[in-house]
Amino acid sequence: MIISNEDDRKNLARACRIVAETLYALGGMIRPGVTTKELELFADEMVRSKSGVPVFKGYRGYPSSICTSVNEQVVHGIPSATRYLKEGDIIGIDLGVKYNGFIGDSAVTFPVGPVSDDAKRLMEVTSEALEHGIAKAVAGNNVSDISAAVQGHAEDNGYSVVRAFVGHGLGRELHEEPQIPNYVVKKNDYPLKEGLVLAIEPMVNAGGFEVSVLGDGWTAVTADGSLSAHFEHTVVVRDKVPEVLTKL
């Protein structure tokens, strides 16, 4: 989607603000002993209290309002009343919200209490990779410029980027064109234009990039059991400085 007028921008920005505020509040809840289901219930209530609608629930049959991916889980982890967070875990929380017809999408990986230096470094590098990718979201560049920035930073630090899942355009739908791989794909490269709305979302593994999907049909895990981190922002392409809408 191309943002072409101020009313559309305001609605999109409001959807993104609800996402950002909810993720911030969830961060304050994360501690050992909390279940991932408690996090989902809180998020669902908070989003609806702000006149938003959680868009993941029911999307292609997904059963929950947020995704909660712990440790080796890469993305699409399903909240559970029996999954208790433990000290030393890391948890990626992904949230999409619709407000007045427009969708915002963001993800953050949080530490659960003190975590290992290895986990801390993985989260730092993944967050940095997102910032490197966002910096390339300017008119005149291509999607591959974003991909190269993400992949380069992750691999320069000894990590791998997931190939099976990618970022995407969004706006009135949760997943729109273009796809935003976190690795360079020159074929069918896509030019970035002023006003284009993107969800840029590095998924970075401490080990290899390969993933597998569990029997629930949703939860993707690293094939080698290594830790994974996930960060995401909704971004509007601009001529000089990208506009990040899911930052508080």
C-alpha positions in Angstrom: 0.0 0.0 0.0 1.1 3.5 -0.8 0.1 6.2 1.8 -1.2 9.0 -0.3 -3.1 11.2 2.1 -2.9 12.4 5.7 -6.1 10.7 6.8 -4.8 7.3 5.8 -1.5 8.1 7.5 -3.2 9.0 10.7 -5.2 5.8 10.8 -2.1 3.7 10.0 -0.2 5.6 12.7 -2.9 4.9 15.3 -2.9 1.2 14.5 0.9 1.2 15.0 0.7 3.2 18.2 -1.7 0.6 19.7 0.8 -2.1 18.7 3.7 -0.2 20.2 1.9 0.6 23.5 0.7 -2.9 23.9 4.2 -4.4 23.3 5.6 -2.0 25.8 3.1 -3.0 28.4 3.7 -6.7 27.7 7.4 -6.1 28.3 6.6 -5.0 31.8 4.7 -8.2 32.5 7.5 -10.6 31.4 9.0 -12.4 34.3 9.6 -16.0 35.4 6.3 -17.9 36.2 4.1 -15.9 33.8 2.4 -18.1 31.1 2.3 -17.1 27.5 -1.5 -17.4 27.6 -1.6 -14.6 30.3 0.4 -12.4 27.9 -2.1 -13.1 25.1 -5.2 -12.4 27.3 -3.6 -9.1 28.5 -2.7 -8.0 24.9 -6.1 -8.9 23.5 -7.9 -6.8 26.2 -5.6 -3.9 25.9 -5.8 -3.7 22.1 -9.6 -3.8 22.2 -9.8 -1.2 24.9 -8.1 1.1 22.5 -10.6 0.4 19.7 -8.2 -1.9 17.9 -8.7 -5.4 16.7 -6.0 -8.1 17.0 -5.6 -9.3 13.4 -3.6 -12.5 13.9 -6.5 -14.3 15.6 -8.3 -16.4 13.0 -5.9 -15.4 10.2 -5.6 -18.5 8.1 -6.8 -20.4 11.2 -4.2 -19.1 13.6 -5.8 -19.4 17.1 -4.4 -16.6 19.1 -4.2 -12.8 19.3 -0.4 -12.7 19.6 2.6 -15.0 18.7 4.8 -16.0 21.6 8.0 -17.7 20.5 10.4 -18.9 23.2 14.1 -19.7 22.9 14.5 -21.9 19.8 11.0 -21.0 18.5 11.5 -18.6 15.6 8.0 -17.3 14.9 4.3 -18.2 15.2 4.5 -19.7 18.7 1.0 -20.3 20.1 0.3 -18.9 23.6 -0.4 -21.7 26.1 -1.7 -21.8 29.7 0.9 -24.5 30.4 4.0 -22.7 29.0 5.5 -20.9 32.0 8.4 -18.5 31.3 11.7 -19.4 33.1 14.6 -17.2 34.1 17.1 -17.1 31.2 14.4 -17.6 28.5 14.1 -15.2 25.7 10.6 -14.6 24.1 9.7 -13.0 20.8 6.2 -11.4 20.9 4.6 -10.5 17.5 1.4 -8.4 17.4 -0.7 -7.1 14.6 -3.6 -4.6 15.1 -6.2 -3.2 12.8 -7.6 0.2 13.5 -10.2 1.8 11.2 -9.2 -0.4 8.3 -5.4 -0.1 8.7 -2.9 -2.5 10.1 0.2 -2.1 12.2 2.6 -4.9 12.9 5.6 -5.2 15.2 7.7 -7.7 17.1 10.1 -7.5 20.0 12.3 -10.2 21.7 12.4 -9.8 25.4 14.7 -11.4 28.1 13.0 -13.2 31.0 15.0 -12.0 33.9 18.8 -12.3 33.6 19.9 -14.1 30.4 23.1 -15.5 29.1 25.6 -13.3 27.4 25.0 -15.3 24.2 21.3 -14.6 24.3 21.8 -10.9 25.1 24.2 -10.6 22.1 21.8 -12.4 19.8 19.0 -10.0 20.7 21.3 -7.0 20.3 22.5 -8.0 16.9 19.0 -8.8 15.6 17.7 -5.4 16.8 20.7 -3.7 15.2 20.1 -5.6 12.0 16.5 -4.2 11.9 17.8 -0.7 12.3 20.3 -1.3 9.4 17.5 -2.5 7.3 15.2 0.4 8.1 17.9 2.9 7.2 17.7 1.5 3.6 13.9 2.0 3.3 14.2 5.2 1.3 12.8 6.0 -2.1 15.2 5.1 -4.9 16.5 2.0 -3.2 15.3 -1.5 -3.8 14.1 -4.3 -1.4 17.5 -6.0 -1.9 19.2 -3.0 -0.2 17.1 -3.7 2.9 17.9 -7.4 2.7 21.6 -6.9 2.2 21.8 -4.6 5.2 20.1 -7.1 7.5 21.9 -10.1 6.2 25.3 -8.4 6.3 25.0 -7.3 9.9 23.8 -10.6 11.1 26.3 -12.7 9.3 29.2 -10.4 10.1 28.4 -11.1 13.7 28.4 -14.9 13.2 24.7 -15.5 13.0 22.3 -16.7 10.2 19.1 -15.2 8.9 16.0 -17.3 8.4 15.1 -17.9 4.8 11.7 -19.6 5.3 9.9 -16.5 6.5 10.2 -12.9 5.3 9.0 -9.4 6.0 6.2 -7.9 3.8 4.2 -5.0 2.7 1.1 -4.1 4.7 -1.6 -1.5 5.1 -5.2 -2.6 4.6 -4.2 -6.3 4.6 -1.8 -8.0 6.9 0.4 -9.4 4.1 0.8 -7.4 1.0 3.5 -7.0 -1.7 6.4 -6.7 -1.7 8.0 -9.5 0.2 11.1 -8.4 2.2 13.6 -11.2 2.6 16.3 -10.9 5.2 18.8 -12.2 2.7 19.6 -10.9 -0.8 17.4 -12.1 -3.6 18.1 -10.1 -6.8 15.5 -11.9 -8.9 12.3 -9.8 -9.2 13.8 -7.0 -7.1 11.3 -4.4 -6.0 11.8 -0.6 -6.2 11.0 1.4 -3.1 8.6 4.4 -3.6 7.6 7.3 -1.4 4.8 6.2 0.9 5.2 2.5 0.5 4.3 0.7 3.8 6.6 -2.2 4.9 7.0 -4.6 7.8 10.7 -5.2 8.1 11.4 -8.1 10.4 14.7 -9.9 10.8 14.6 -13.4 12.3 18.1 -14.3 13.3 19.4 -17.7 14.5 22.4 -18.4 16.7 23.1 -21.5 14.6 22.0 -22.4 11.1 19.2 -20.8 9.2 17.1 -23.9 8.7 13.8 -24.2 10.5 11.1 -26.8 10.9 7.4 -26.5 11.9 6.0 -28.3 14.9 2.9 -30.6 14.9 0.6 -27.7 15.7 1.1 -26.5 12.2 2.3 -23.1 13.2 5.3 -23.0 15.6 8.5 -22.7 13.6 11.7 -23.7 15.5 15.4 -23.7 14.6 16.3 -27.1 13.1 19.4 -27.3 15.2 17.8 -26.2 18.5 19.8 -22.9 18.6 18.3 -19.7 20.0 16.4 -17.3 17.7 15.5 -13.7 18.0 12.9 -11.6 16.1 12.4 -7.9 15.8 10.0 -6.0 13.5 8.8 -2.5 12.8 6.2 -1.0 10.5 7.9 1.5 8.3 6.8 4.1 5.6 9.3 4.6 2.8 10.3 8.3 2.6 12.7 10.2 0.3 15.4 10.7 2.9 14.6 9.4 6.3 12.2 6.3 6.7 9.2 6.9 9.0 9.0 4.2 11.7 5.5 4.1 13.1 5.7 1.3 15.7 8.3 3.1 17.9 7.0 4.9 21.0 
